[in-house]
Amino acid sequence: MLRWFPMAELIFTDTDSLYYWIKAHDVEEKLYQHREYLDYSDYPADHKYHDPTNKLKIGKFKCETKGASIIEIVALRPKMYSILMRKDTNPASQIVEKQRIKGISRATARELRHQQYLEQMHQPIENYQMNRRIGHKSHQLYSFEVFTLVYFQLPHLILCPTLLSCRLMTSIIHYMCSSYST
């Protein structure tokens, strides 16, 4: 990425994802010129960059937003981030939120909002969420309710939380390395 965009900054990473902040005109056009490294198969069929050539090929990166623009990212710590983005590539489309948080159930995570991530970044406090799960003890199934610490900021665990808001002429690109078997 730095070969094509020397001023690109790596915002944060997830297990198999890279989030870059790229300050340039026509980022997608320049990336499309290097499409041998990228998988554009998830883009809508009518999108100008849709290309099924590298679909499901190992080692190819794909844009997880499918060409839609990211508006804002809050990354509190590894595997705990929230993204505001457009629903599709249309600039007037609805804004949607995408959150990831490790260690709690999806049902509990769905209750969290981008605004809560922003508040946590500016005013770090301990927050607990009810986390329901099914477990076993001595081969008997039980349902458990556990209060899980969701938001926190400790100096040794979080060195640099990130908040980025996209402005004109700036793109945040999220590419995920494909790991499909053939």
C-alpha positions in Angstrom: 0.0 0.0 0.0 2.8 2.4 0.8 4.3 1.8 -2.6 1.2 3.3 -4.2 0.4 5.8 -1.5 3.5 6.9 0.3 1.5 9.2 2.7 -0.9 6.4 3.7 -1.2 5.7 7.5 -2.1 2.4 9.0 -4.9 3.3 11.4 -5.3 -0.1 13.1 -5.4 -3.8 12.3 -7.7 -6.6 13.1 -6.9 -10.3 12.8 -7.1 -10.4 9.0 -7.8 -6.7 8.2 -5.9 -3.5 7.6 -7.4 -0.1 7.9 -5.5 2.6 6.1 -6.1 6.4 6.0 -5.1 7.6 2.6 -5.0 11.3 1.7 -5.2 11.4 -2.1 -7.5 12.1 -5.0 -9.2 9.2 -6.7 -8.0 6.5 -4.3 -10.3 3.8 -5.8 -9.0 4.6 -9.3 -5.4 4.2 -8.3 -6.1 1.0 -6.4 -8.0 -0.4 -9.4 -4.9 0.1 -11.5 -3.3 -2.6 -9.2 -6.3 -4.9 -9.2 -4.1 -8.0 -9.6 -3.7 -7.8 -5.8 -7.3 -7.0 -5.0 -10.7 -8.8 -5.1 -13.4 -6.5 -6.4 -16.0 -9.3 -6.7 -18.1 -8.1 -3.7 -18.8 -4.7 -5.3 -22.3 -4.3 -6.7 -22.6 -5.7 -10.2 -23.4 -2.2 -11.6 -20.4 -0.6 -9.8 -17.7 0.7 -12.2 -15.0 -1.3 -10.3 -16.8 -4.6 -10.1 -14.5 -7.3 -11.3 -14.9 -11.0 -10.5 -11.5 -12.0 -11.7 -9.9 -12.6 -8.3 -13.0 -13.9 -6.5 -12.1 -16.3 -3.6 -8.4 -16.3 -4.5 -6.1 -16.8 -1.6 -3.9 -13.8 -0.7 -6.0 -11.2 -2.5 -7.3 -8.2 -0.5 -10.9 -7.2 -0.7 -12.7 -4.0 0.4 -15.0 -5.0 3.2 -17.2 -1.9 2.6 -17.8 -3.0 -1.0 -16.9 0.5 -2.3 -19.0 2.4 0.3 -17.3 5.2 2.0 -16.3 5.2 5.7 -17.2 8.4 7.5 -15.7 7.8 10.9 -13.8 5.2 12.9 -13.3 4.8 16.6 -10.8 2.1 17.6 -10.5 1.7 21.4 -8.2 -1.3 21.5 -7.6 -4.5 19.6 -10.9 -6.1 18.4 -12.9 -3.2 19.8 -13.9 -0.7 17.2 -16.9 1.1 15.6 -17.3 2.4 12.1 -19.8 4.8 10.6 -20.2 4.3 6.8 -22.6 4.8 4.0 -25.0 1.9 3.2 -23.8 1.8 -0.4 -21.7 3.8 -2.8 -24.3 6.5 -3.2 -23.2 9.6 -1.3 -26.8 10.3 -0.3 -27.4 6.8 1.0 -28.2 5.9 4.6 -25.5 5.9 7.2 -24.9 2.6 9.0 -22.8 1.5 12.0 -20.6 -1.5 12.2 -19.1 -2.5 15.6 -16.8 -5.2 16.6 -16.1 -6.2 20.2 -14.4 -9.3 21.3 -15.6 -11.3 24.3 -19.3 -10.5 24.3 -22.3 -12.1 22.5 -23.6 -10.6 19.2 -26.9 -9.9 20.8 -25.2 -7.7 23.5 -23.0 -6.1 20.9 -26.0 -5.1 18.8 -27.1 -2.8 21.6 -23.9 -0.8 21.5 -23.8 2.4 19.4 -21.1 4.4 17.7 -21.8 7.3 20.0 -21.0 5.1 23.0 -17.6 4.3 21.6 -16.9 8.1 21.1 -18.0 8.8 24.7 -15.7 6.0 25.9 -12.8 7.4 24.0 -13.2 10.9 25.5 -14.3 9.8 29.0 -13.0 6.3 29.7 -15.0 4.5 32.4 -15.7 0.9 33.2 -18.9 -0.3 31.7 -20.5 -3.7 32.2 -23.0 -5.4 29.9 -25.1 -8.5 30.6 -23.6 -11.3 28.5 -25.9 -14.4 28.2 -24.4 -17.7 27.0 -24.9 -21.5 27.2 -22.3 -23.5 28.9 -21.8 -26.9 30.5 -20.6 -28.3 33.8 -20.3 -32.0 34.3 -22.0 -32.7 31.0 -25.1 -30.7 32.1 -26.1 -27.7 29.9 -26.8 -24.4 31.7 -27.5 -20.9 30.6 -25.3 -18.3 32.2 -25.7 -14.6 32.7 -22.3 -12.8 33.2 -21.6 -9.1 33.5 -18.7 -8.5 31.1 -16.5 -5.5 31.2 -17.0 -3.9 27.8 -15.3 -0.5 27.7 -12.2 0.3 29.6 -8.9 2.1 29.1 -5.8 0.9 30.9 -2.4 2.3 30.0 -0.8 -1.1 29.5 -3.6 -2.4 27.3 -4.5 0.6 25.2 -1.6 2.8 24.1 -3.3 4.9 21.5 -7.0 5.0 20.8 -7.9 6.2 17.3 -10.6 8.6 16.1 -10.7 9.5 12.5 -13.3 11.5 10.7 -13.2 11.5 6.9 -13.1 14.8 5.2 -13.1 15.8 1.6 -10.2 14.3 -0.4 -9.6 11.7 2.2 -10.5 8.0 2.1 -10.3 5.3 4.7 -9.8 2.0 3.0 -10.5 -1.3 4.8 -9.1 -4.3 3.1 -9.3 -7.8 4.3 -7.0 -10.6 3.2 -8.9 -13.4 1.6 -8.3 -16.7 3.3 -10.4 -19.1 1.3 -9.3 -22.6 0.4 -9.5 -23.7 -3.3 
